[in-house]
């Protein structure tokens, strides 16, 4: 088994206050690259050296970010169980002129879940919890609201695998740091209720992981944040990571940006287990490396190799929409099965103003981490993941399909615009030739019932398209817009153009033949 190299990022921490390095290159591989690389570069082929992928990312990432309106991002590449490249791009605060630095502390959102799973698993290994224990049997003073489903089926394992039947939960419950917040128990009273039979299938649930937070607190008698720092974050070397708001790192927190590019003030959640972790790129790199037990033996000894592998084994299939990017879910980790029978594990995070992702193959020691301060980042992350997978010779990772789908959506938008333009030209030519007239409701025009119905349908569809675009423009969040933010402007324009030509087509019908003159009346006798 390979020995674990010395941590490569401590130099950066020791000199943080004198020099804030925005790029860290490690000499495990000769990554002698230019940070000012520009122009297009080919996607590195499978088996190419790591510097080829790094060169492409350094050259292309700034352009990809600009094209999507992403202010800042931090990326890490892990090879053979060791971080070999960490890089900060763009701006932490465009309005304040603050560049993104390697020591930036991100809201990593749902990357919290696999870390929380580690905390729960420490209690399992210590014999203080069982994976198949009903949660209510381990809690005092809290009961799941009666919903007709057996609460005994809500076990630790099912909470970890999102199969306990709990709902997604209410999104967007945010509080300004220092503002009074509801207690964890008060939030769980409102959110943690079974909406499906426990064990019946996958239902992604934030309240489920927040219930695990309460379980950790009651089992240990410690605050969740304190226990996680002492038992998981500290031993893993995640020294800047913290569950919940930490005023000490406030000046290192980038400004988040929502789907429309608007800045999002700092906020925190009452619950922490599902999405309350703040961490740096280095912190998350250490976590990913720890999740490669074949490459990272016992020095940190937070969990045994068997426990780590149990977290990463596929537990639940049939993920619904999540099945587009994963084959199943383990315990706190998404799992996808690669074409060579190995598995990749990953998790993403999304919150108001933030998007994050980490992806790794435990057997090969390969991994990549992407942190951004923008909610417009899914296409960007898909592009990076696609290049990484191609370079590493992996079957295209599921998240890369977002980029492919974005290309197809762009083609559809182009087709709609071409169709609208073609119909507009046809209408103009018909008007010029007198085939259509500007007075659609004039007398003497014979319109059959079928023509009237067609015109009504055309007007109805046009009004529906305009209403759809107006409704979408008023929404603060749309799933489609979060996945394809770079296509929404073009799609809206195409739909409005189509509505316009449908309206014109309905109001400018083809000219009918004039009615024949009425026969003369017979002469009066």
C-alpha positions as CSV (number, residue, x, y, z in Angstrom):
1,X,0.0,0.0,0.0
2,X,1.4,3.4,-0.9
3,X,2.6,5.5,2.0
4,X,0.8,8.8,2.5
5,X,3.0,11.8,1.4
6,X,3.4,14.7,3.8
7,X,0.6,17.3,3.6
8,X,1.5,19.6,0.7
9,X,-0.5,22.6,1.7
10,X,1.0,23.5,5.1
11,X,3.5,25.8,3.5
12,X,0.6,27.8,2.1
13,X,-0.9,28.1,5.6
14,X,2.3,29.1,7.3
15,X,2.8,32.0,4.9
16,X,-0.8,33.0,4.5
17,X,-0.5,36.3,6.2
18,X,2.5,37.3,4.2
19,X,1.6,36.0,0.7
20,X,-1.8,34.8,-0.3
21,X,-1.0,32.2,-2.9
22,X,-3.7,31.9,-5.6
23,X,-2.0,28.8,-7.2
24,X,-0.3,25.9,-5.5
25,X,1.6,23.4,-7.6
26,X,3.2,20.3,-6.1
27,X,6.3,18.7,-7.4
28,X,5.0,15.1,-7.3
29,X,4.6,15.7,-11.0
30,X,6.6,18.3,-12.9
31,X,3.8,20.8,-13.1
32,X,5.8,23.7,-14.5
33,X,3.1,25.6,-16.1
34,X,2.2,29.2,-17.0
35,X,-0.6,30.7,-14.9
36,X,-1.2,33.1,-17.8
37,X,-1.9,30.5,-20.3
38,X,-4.4,31.6,-22.9
39,X,-6.2,30.5,-26.0
40,X,-7.9,27.2,-26.7
41,X,-6.3,24.0,-25.8
42,X,-7.3,20.5,-26.8
43,X,-8.9,18.1,-24.3
44,X,-6.1,15.9,-22.9
45,X,-6.4,12.3,-24.0
46,X,-6.6,9.4,-21.6
47,X,-3.3,8.5,-20.1
48,X,-1.8,12.0,-20.7
49,X,0.3,13.4,-17.9
50,X,-1.4,15.5,-15.2
51,X,0.2,18.7,-16.5
52,X,-1.8,18.4,-19.7
53,X,-5.1,18.6,-17.9
54,X,-3.8,21.4,-15.6
55,X,-2.7,23.4,-18.7
56,X,-6.1,23.1,-20.3
57,X,-7.9,24.0,-17.1
58,X,-5.7,27.0,-16.5
59,X,-6.2,28.2,-20.0
60,X,-10.0,27.5,-20.3
61,X,-11.5,28.0,-16.9
62,X,-11.4,31.8,-16.9
63,X,-13.2,31.9,-20.2
64,X,-15.8,29.3,-19.1
65,X,-16.4,31.4,-16.0
66,X,-16.8,34.6,-17.9
67,X,-19.2,33.0,-20.3
68,X,-21.5,31.9,-17.5
69,X,-21.1,34.9,-15.3
70,X,-19.3,33.1,-12.4
71,X,-17.3,35.5,-10.3
72,X,-14.9,33.1,-8.6
73,X,-14.0,29.4,-8.3
74,X,-11.4,27.2,-6.6
75,X,-10.3,23.8,-8.1
76,X,-8.2,21.0,-6.8
77,X,-6.8,18.0,-8.6
78,X,-5.9,14.8,-6.7
79,X,-3.7,12.1,-8.3
80,X,-2.8,8.8,-6.6
81,X,-4.3,10.0,-3.4
82,X,-2.4,13.3,-3.2
83,X,-3.4,16.8,-4.1
84,X,-1.1,17.9,-7.0
85,X,-2.8,21.2,-8.0
86,X,-4.9,23.7,-6.2
87,X,-6.0,26.9,-7.9
88,X,-8.1,30.0,-7.2
89,X,-9.7,31.8,-10.1
90,X,-11.6,35.1,-10.4
91,X,-13.0,37.2,-7.7
92,X,-14.3,36.6,-4.2
93,X,-16.1,40.0,-4.2
94,X,-16.3,41.8,-7.6
95,X,-17.9,44.9,-6.1
96,X,-15.1,45.2,-3.5
97,X,-12.3,44.2,-5.9
98,X,-11.2,41.2,-3.7
99,X,-9.6,38.4,-5.7
100,X,-10.4,34.8,-4.9
101,X,-7.6,33.3,-2.7
102,X,-6.7,29.7,-1.8
103,X,-7.6,30.3,1.8
104,X,-11.2,31.4,0.9
105,X,-13.8,29.8,3.2
106,X,-16.8,28.7,1.2
107,X,-20.3,27.7,2.1
108,X,-20.0,24.1,0.8
109,X,-23.7,23.4,1.2
110,X,-24.5,19.7,0.8
111,X,-20.9,18.6,0.8
112,X,-21.7,18.7,4.5
113,X,-23.7,15.5,4.1
114,X,-20.8,13.1,3.6
115,X,-18.8,14.8,6.3
116,X,-21.8,14.4,8.7
117,X,-22.0,10.7,7.6
118,X,-18.4,10.4,8.8
119,X,-19.4,11.8,12.2
120,X,-22.3,9.4,12.5
121,X,-20.0,6.5,11.5
122,X,-17.5,7.3,14.3
123,X,-20.3,6.6,16.8
124,X,-21.2,3.4,15.0
125,X,-17.6,2.2,15.2
126,X,-17.4,3.2,18.9
127,X,-20.4,1.0,19.5
128,X,-22.6,3.9,20.6
129,X,-25.0,3.6,17.7
130,X,-26.1,0.9,15.3
131,X,-26.8,1.6,11.6
132,X,-30.1,-0.2,11.9
133,X,-31.2,1.4,15.1
134,X,-34.6,3.2,14.9
135,X,-33.7,6.8,15.5
136,X,-36.6,7.4,17.9
137,X,-35.2,4.8,20.2
138,X,-32.0,6.8,20.5
139,X,-33.6,10.2,21.0
140,X,-35.1,11.7,24.1
141,X,-37.7,14.5,24.0
142,X,-38.2,14.2,20.2
143,X,-40.7,12.1,18.3
144,X,-41.6,12.0,14.7
145,X,-45.1,13.4,14.0
146,X,-47.6,10.6,13.4
147,X,-48.2,10.3,9.7
148,X,-49.5,6.7,9.4
149,X,-46.1,5.3,8.6
150,X,-44.2,3.1,11.1
151,X,-41.5,5.3,12.8
152,X,-39.5,2.2,13.7
153,X,-38.6,2.1,10.0
154,X,-36.8,5.4,10.3
155,X,-33.3,4.0,11.0
156,X,-29.8,5.5,11.0
157,X,-29.0,3.7,7.8
158,X,-32.1,4.9,6.0
159,X,-31.5,8.5,7.1
160,X,-27.9,8.3,5.8
161,X,-29.1,6.8,2.5
162,X,-32.1,9.1,2.0
163,X,-34.5,6.1,2.2
164,X,-36.3,6.9,5.4
165,X,-39.3,8.5,3.7
166,X,-38.6,12.0,4.9
167,X,-39.2,15.0,2.5
168,X,-36.7,17.4,0.8
169,X,-37.6,20.1,3.3
170,X,-38.2,23.8,3.0
171,X,-35.4,25.6,1.1
172,X,-34.2,29.1,1.7
173,X,-34.6,29.3,5.5
174,X,-31.7,31.7,6.0
175,X,-30.6,34.0,8.8
176,X,-28.1,36.8,9.1
177,X,-25.1,35.7,11.3
178,X,-25.9,36.8,14.8
179,X,-29.6,37.0,14.2
180,X,-31.8,35.0,16.6
181,X,-32.8,31.6,15.0
182,X,-35.2,28.8,15.7
183,X,-33.7,25.9,17.5
184,X,-32.8,22.7,15.7
185,X,-35.6,20.9,17.5
186,X,-38.1,23.5,16.4
187,X,-37.0,23.2,12.7
188,X,-37.2,19.4,13.0
189,X,-40.7,19.5,14.5
190,X,-41.8,21.3,11.4
191,X,-39.7,19.5,8.7
192,X,-38.9,15.9,9.9
193,X,-42.1,14.0,9.1
194,X,-42.4,10.8,7.0
195,X,-44.1,11.4,3.6
196,X,-43.5,7.9,2.3
197,X,-43.1,4.5,3.9
198,X,-39.5,4.1,5.3
199,X,-37.5,1.9,3.1
200,X,-39.7,2.3,0.1
201,X,-37.2,4.2,-2.0
202,X,-34.9,7.2,-2.4
203,X,-36.2,10.6,-1.3
204,X,-33.5,13.2,-1.0
205,X,-34.0,14.8,2.4
206,X,-32.3,17.7,4.2
207,X,-34.4,17.1,7.4
208,X,-33.1,13.5,7.5
209,X,-29.5,14.7,7.9
210,X,-30.5,17.4,10.3
211,X,-32.2,14.7,12.4
212,X,-28.8,12.9,12.4
213,X,-27.3,16.1,13.7
214,X,-29.7,15.9,16.7
215,X,-28.8,12.2,17.1
216,X,-25.1,13.1,17.3
217,X,-25.7,15.8,19.9
218,X,-27.9,13.6,22.1
219,X,-25.6,10.6,21.8
220,X,-22.4,12.5,22.7
221,X,-23.8,15.2,24.9
222,X,-21.8,17.7,22.9
223,X,-22.8,20.4,20.5
224,X,-22.7,19.0,16.9
225,X,-20.1,21.5,15.7
226,X,-17.8,20.8,18.7
227,X,-18.0,17.0,18.3
228,X,-17.4,17.2,14.5
229,X,-14.4,19.5,15.0
230,X,-12.9,17.2,17.7
231,X,-13.6,13.8,16.2
232,X,-13.6,14.4,12.4
233,X,-12.5,17.8,11.1
234,X,-9.5,18.2,13.4
235,X,-8.1,14.7,13.0
236,X,-8.5,15.0,9.2
237,X,-6.5,18.2,9.1
238,X,-9.5,20.3,8.1
239,X,-8.4,23.1,10.4
240,X,-10.4,25.9,8.7
241,X,-13.6,23.9,8.4
242,X,-16.5,24.6,10.8
243,X,-20.1,23.5,11.1
244,X,-22.1,26.7,11.5
245,X,-21.0,30.4,11.5
246,X,-17.5,31.2,12.7
247,X,-16.9,35.0,13.0
248,X,-13.1,34.3,12.8
249,X,-13.2,33.6,9.1
250,X,-15.8,36.2,8.1
251,X,-13.1,38.2,6.2
252,X,-12.2,35.1,4.1
253,X,-15.8,34.3,3.1
254,X,-16.4,35.2,-0.6
255,X,-19.6,36.9,-1.6
256,X,-22.1,34.5,-3.1
257,X,-24.1,35.3,-6.2
258,X,-27.5,34.0,-7.2
259,X,-28.8,32.8,-10.5
260,X,-29.2,36.4,-11.8
261,X,-25.7,37.3,-10.7
262,X,-26.9,39.4,-7.7
263,X,-24.7,39.4,-4.6
264,X,-26.0,37.3,-1.7
265,X,-25.1,38.6,1.9
266,X,-23.6,36.1,4.3
267,X,-26.2,33.8,6.0
268,X,-26.4,30.7,8.1
269,X,-29.0,28.0,8.8
270,X,-30.5,26.9,12.1
271,X,-29.5,23.3,11.1
272,X,-26.0,22.2,10.2
273,X,-25.9,18.5,9.4
274,X,-27.4,18.8,5.9
275,X,-25.7,22.0,4.6
276,X,-24.0,24.0,7.4
277,X,-20.4,23.3,6.7
278,X,-17.9,26.2,5.9
279,X,-14.6,25.0,4.5
280,X,-11.6,25.9,2.3
281,X,-10.5,24.1,-0.9
282,X,-7.6,22.6,1.1
283,X,-10.1,21.3,3.8
284,X,-12.2,19.5,1.2
285,X,-9.1,18.1,-0.5
286,X,-8.1,16.5,2.8
287,X,-11.6,15.0,3.1
288,X,-11.5,13.5,-0.4
289,X,-8.1,12.1,0.2
290,X,-9.3,10.6,3.5
291,X,-12.1,8.9,1.5
292,X,-9.4,6.9,-0.5
293,X,-8.4,4.4,2.2
294,X,-6.2,2.4,-0.2
295,X,-4.1,5.5,-0.7
296,X,-4.4,7.1,2.7
297,X,-3.6,4.6,5.4
298,X,-4.1,5.0,9.2
299,X,-2.3,8.3,10.1
300,X,-5.5,10.1,10.8
301,X,-7.4,7.1,12.0
302,X,-10.8,8.7,12.2
303,X,-12.5,5.7,10.6
304,X,-11.4,2.2,9.7
305,X,-11.0,1.2,6.1
306,X,-14.0,-1.0,6.4
307,X,-16.2,1.8,7.7
308,X,-15.1,4.2,5.0
309,X,-15.9,1.6,2.3
310,X,-19.3,0.9,3.9
311,X,-20.1,4.6,3.5
312,X,-19.3,4.4,-0.2
313,X,-21.1,1.2,-1.1
314,X,-24.2,1.6,-3.1
315,X,-27.2,1.2,-0.8
316,X,-30.2,2.5,-2.7
317,X,-31.0,2.5,-6.4
318,X,-33.8,4.2,-8.3
319,X,-32.9,7.8,-7.6
320,X,-35.5,9.5,-9.9
321,X,-34.1,12.6,-11.5
322,X,-30.8,12.1,-9.6
323,X,-30.5,8.9,-11.6
324,X,-29.5,10.9,-14.6
325,X,-26.1,11.5,-12.9
326,X,-25.7,8.6,-10.4
327,X,-26.4,4.8,-10.2
328,X,-27.4,5.0,-6.6
329,X,-26.7,6.4,-3.1
330,X,-24.5,5.0,-0.4
331,X,-24.4,6.4,3.1
332,X,-23.9,10.1,2.6
333,X,-22.4,9.6,-0.9
334,X,-23.7,9.4,-4.4
335,X,-22.3,6.4,-6.2
336,X,-21.8,5.7,-9.9
337,X,-20.6,2.5,-11.4
338,X,-17.9,2.9,-14.1
339,X,-17.5,0.9,-17.2
340,X,-14.4,-0.9,-15.8
341,X,-16.4,-2.1,-12.8
342,X,-14.8,0.4,-10.4
343,X,-17.0,3.0,-8.7
344,X,-16.8,6.7,-8.3
345,X,-18.3,8.5,-5.4
346,X,-19.3,12.1,-5.3
347,X,-21.5,14.8,-3.8
348,X,-22.6,18.2,-4.9
349,X,-23.8,21.2,-3.0
350,X,-26.1,24.1,-3.9
351,X,-27.4,27.0,-1.9
352,X,-28.5,30.6,-2.4
353,X,-25.4,32.0,-4.1
354,X,-23.2,28.9,-3.9
355,X,-22.4,25.7,-5.9
356,X,-19.8,23.0,-5.0
357,X,-18.9,19.5,-6.1
358,X,-16.4,16.8,-5.3
359,X,-15.8,13.6,-7.2
360,X,-13.3,10.8,-6.7
361,X,-12.5,7.2,-7.5
362,X,-11.3,5.5,-4.3
363,X,-9.5,2.6,-6.0
364,X,-7.3,4.8,-8.3
365,X,-6.8,7.7,-6.0
366,X,-8.1,10.2,-8.5
367,X,-10.3,13.1,-7.5
368,X,-11.4,16.6,-8.3
369,X,-13.0,19.4,-6.3
370,X,-14.8,22.4,-7.6
371,X,-16.0,25.3,-5.3
372,X,-17.7,28.4,-6.6
373,X,-19.4,31.5,-5.3
374,X,-22.2,31.4,-7.9
375,X,-25.4,29.5,-8.4
376,X,-24.8,29.6,-12.1
377,X,-22.1,26.9,-12.0
378,X,-23.6,23.6,-13.0
379,X,-22.6,23.8,-16.7
380,X,-19.1,25.0,-15.6
381,X,-18.7,22.1,-13.2
382,X,-20.0,19.6,-15.8
383,X,-17.4,21.0,-18.3
384,X,-14.5,20.5,-15.8
385,X,-15.7,17.1,-14.8
386,X,-16.0,16.0,-18.4
387,X,-12.5,17.0,-19.2
388,X,-11.2,15.3,-16.0
389,X,-13.0,12.1,-16.8
390,X,-11.8,12.0,-20.4
391,X,-8.2,12.7,-19.2
392,X,-8.4,9.9,-16.6
393,X,-10.0,7.4,-19.0
394,X,-13.2,7.1,-17.1
395,X,-16.5,6.4,-18.8
396,X,-18.1,9.9,-19.0
397,X,-19.2,10.7,-15.4
398,X,-22.9,11.4,-15.0
399,X,-22.5,15.1,-14.2
400,X,-20.8,15.7,-17.5
401,X,-24.1,15.0,-19.2
402,X,-25.2,18.4,-18.1
403,X,-22.7,19.9,-20.5
404,X,-23.9,17.6,-23.3
405,X,-27.6,18.5,-22.5
406,X,-26.7,22.2,-22.5
407,X,-25.3,21.8,-26.1
408,X,-28.5,20.0,-27.2
409,X,-30.6,22.7,-25.6
410,X,-28.5,25.4,-27.4
411,X,-29.2,23.6,-30.6
412,X,-33.0,23.5,-29.9
413,X,-32.9,27.2,-29.1
414,X,-31.2,27.9,-32.5
415,X,-33.8,25.7,-34.3
416,X,-36.6,27.6,-32.7
417,X,-35.1,31.0,-33.7
418,X,-34.5,29.8,-37.2
419,X,-38.1,28.5,-37.5
420,X,-39.5,31.8,-36.2
421,X,-37.3,33.8,-38.6
422,X,-38.4,31.6,-41.5
423,X,-42.1,32.0,-40.7
424,X,-41.6,35.8,-40.3
425,X,-40.0,35.9,-43.8
426,X,-42.8,33.8,-45.2
427,X,-45.4,36.2,-43.8
428,X,-43.6,39.2,-45.2
429,X,-43.4,37.6,-48.7
430,X,-47.1,36.6,-48.5
431,X,-48.1,40.2,-47.6
432,X,-46.0,41.5,-50.5
433,X,-47.7,39.1,-52.9
434,X,-51.2,39.8,-51.6
435,X,-51.7,36.3,-50.3
436,X,-52.2,37.7,-46.8
437,X,-53.8,41.0,-45.9
438,X,-53.4,43.3,-43.0
439,X,-57.2,43.5,-42.4
440,X,-57.8,40.1,-41.0
441,X,-61.4,40.7,-39.9
442,X,-62.8,42.6,-42.9
443,X,-66.1,41.7,-44.4
444,X,-66.3,39.7,-47.5
445,X,-63.7,37.2,-46.4
446,X,-64.8,33.6,-46.1
447,X,-63.1,31.8,-43.2
448,X,-64.2,28.2,-42.7
449,X,-64.7,26.9,-39.1
450,X,-61.5,25.0,-39.3
451,X,-59.5,28.2,-40.1
452,X,-61.1,30.0,-37.2
453,X,-60.2,27.2,-34.8
454,X,-56.6,27.1,-36.1
455,X,-56.3,30.9,-35.6
456,X,-57.7,30.6,-32.0
457,X,-55.2,27.8,-31.2
458,X,-52.3,29.9,-32.6
459,X,-53.3,32.9,-30.5
460,X,-53.8,30.7,-27.4
461,X,-50.3,29.1,-27.8
462,X,-48.7,32.5,-28.3
463,X,-50.3,33.9,-25.2
464,X,-49.3,30.8,-23.2
465,X,-45.7,31.2,-24.3
466,X,-45.6,34.9,-23.3
467,X,-47.2,34.0,-19.9
468,X,-44.6,31.2,-19.4
469,X,-41.7,33.5,-20.0
470,X,-43.2,36.2,-17.8
471,X,-43.8,33.7,-15.0
472,X,-40.2,32.3,-15.2
473,X,-38.8,35.8,-15.1
474,X,-40.5,36.5,-11.8
475,X,-39.3,33.3,-10.1
476,X,-36.3,33.5,-7.8
477,X,-35.4,29.9,-8.5
478,X,-36.2,27.4,-11.3
479,X,-34.5,24.0,-11.5
480,X,-34.1,24.3,-15.3
481,X,-32.5,27.8,-14.9
482,X,-30.1,26.5,-12.3
483,X,-29.0,23.7,-14.6
484,X,-28.8,25.7,-17.8
485,X,-28.5,29.4,-16.8
486,X,-26.5,30.2,-19.9
487,X,-29.4,29.0,-22.1
488,X,-32.3,30.7,-20.4
489,X,-31.9,34.1,-22.2
490,X,-31.8,32.5,-25.6
491,X,-34.7,30.1,-24.7
492,X,-36.8,33.1,-23.6
493,X,-36.0,35.0,-26.8
494,X,-36.8,32.0,-28.9
495,X,-40.1,31.4,-27.2
496,X,-41.1,35.1,-27.5
497,X,-40.1,35.1,-31.2
498,X,-42.2,32.1,-31.7
499,X,-45.1,33.7,-29.9
500,X,-44.8,36.8,-32.1
501,X,-44.9,34.9,-35.4
502,X,-47.8,32.8,-34.2
503,X,-49.7,35.9,-33.3
504,X,-48.9,37.5,-36.7
505,X,-49.9,34.2,-38.5
506,X,-53.2,34.2,-36.7
507,X,-54.0,37.9,-37.3
508,X,-52.9,37.8,-41.0
509,X,-54.8,34.9,-42.5
510,X,-54.5,34.0,-46.1
511,X,-56.8,36.0,-48.3
512,X,-60.0,34.2,-49.1
513,X,-61.9,34.4,-52.4
514,X,-64.6,37.0,-52.5
515,X,-68.1,35.8,-52.1
516,X,-69.9,35.4,-55.5
517,X,-72.4,38.1,-56.2
518,X,-76.0,37.3,-55.2
519,X,-78.2,36.3,-58.1
520,X,-80.6,39.1,-59.3
521,X,-84.0,39.1,-57.9
522,X,-86.8,38.1,-60.4
523,X,-88.8,41.1,-61.6
524,X,-91.9,41.9,-59.7
525,X,-95.1,40.6,-61.5
